Amino acid sequence: MVAKPKLCYIHGRGRIESVCWLLAAAGVECEEEFLETREQYEKLQKDGCLLFCQVHLVEIDRMVLTQTRAILSYLAARYNLHGRDLKETLRFLSDRESTCLVRIYMYADGILNLMMMAFKTRISNIPTIKKFLQPGSQRKLPPG
């Protein structure tokens, strides 16, 4: 019996959703483990599971994968969602009727863009940073 993939992430919406969607599209059940304390995160760091200290991670086939695009590519190839060869993969990705995987990839990229936009807005409203960003501010670094 093949072991279920194990998803480990901070409980909430985010980049792990696209991985969950892809596993659901492949008809694969998975185990979920939520990181609820800093100690859980630090334990993963000490165990060497987190590449670049990034969370979320997927444990599958005795491997630990941490980056969304890498996880999606591996799962698509693992569960035969890409096709048998490069030509079929290209045909699948360009076929208008088979856009599920493409939409999942687009969602994964889009969620990061939305998170960055929200982050930039919140950061730019902090009084110290707002003053720093004012036109003609003397606090800016010199050009070049």
N, C-alpha and C positions, 0 to 999 in steps of 0.2 A: 504494500500500500504506500502510495506517495504521500509524503507529509504535506500538510496544508501550508501555504505561505503565511508568514506571520508579519503583520503590520504593526509597527511601533511608532506612535506619534502623540503629539499633544492633542488632547481631546478638543475638537472643534472643527470648523470648516477651514479648508485651505488646500494646499497643493496635493495632499494625499487623496482628495476626492477623485481626481482623474485616474489614479491607480485603482481605486475601488471600482470605478466605472468599468475600467478595462477588465478587471478580474470578473466582474459581473457579466460582461459581454462574452467572456470566455467560458462562463458557467463554472467558475472555480470558487469554492468556499475558502474563506481565510479566517485566521485567528487575529484578533485585535488586542493590542496591549496599549493602554493609555499612559502617558507620562504625566503624573499628577504632582510629583515632588521634585525638587532640585536634586535630591539624592539619587533618584532613578536616572536622571540625566547624567550626573557625574559618574555613576557606575558604568553607564554605556561608554562614556569617554575613557575611563580607566581601562575598560575591557578592549579598547581599540576598535569599537564597532562604528564609530562616527567619523566618516571622512570629512575633514574640514569642520568638525564640530557641528555638522548639520543634522537636524532632525526633520524629517521622518526617515524611517528606514524600513526595508523589507528584507526579511530573512527567507530565502528560498534556495533549494538545491545546495545546501551547505554554504551559501554565499550571503553576504550582507551588502545590499545595494542601498545607496543613500540619495542619489540625485534623480529628480523626477523624470527627466528625459531618458536617462540611462535605464531606470526602472521600467518605463513604458516601452522602450525599445526591446529590452530583454523579455518582458512578458509577452509582447506581440509576437516575437520570434518563438518563444517557448510554447505558446499555445496556438501556434500556426495561424495567427491573425494577419500576418504580413504576406503570406504566399510562399510557394515552394522555392522560388528563385528571384533574382533581382527584377527580371522582366515582369513577373506576376506581381511583385511588390509595387513596382511603378504603376502598373495597370490598376491595381487596387487603390492606390493613393490618388490616382487621377480619375477614377470612375466616379461619376456623380451620384450613382445609386448607393455606393458603399462609403459613405462619408462618416460613419461612426468613429473610426479610429482617428481620422483627420480632425474631427470635432473635439475629440478627447485631447489630442495634441494642442489644438488651438486654445482649448480651455486652460490647459496647464500653463501655456505661455501668457494668456490673458489675465489669469488670476494674479500672476506676479506683477504685471503692469498695473493692475488696479490697486494692489497692496502698496506698490511704490508711490503711486499718485497720492493715496491717502496718507502715507508716511510723510511725503514731501509737504503736503498741506499742513499737517499737524506740526511738523518741525518748524516750518516757516512762520507759524503763529506764536512760537515761544518768544517772549519779549526780547531776550538777549540776541537771539538769531534774527528776529525781525529788524532790530536796530542795525545789525551787521549787514543785512541785505538791502537796506535803504539806498537809493541812488545817491551817489556822491559821498557815501560813508567813508570815513578815514580808516575804518577798521579792516577794509578789504586788503587782501594781499596785492602787492604790486604786480602789474601784468608782466608776463614773460617768465 
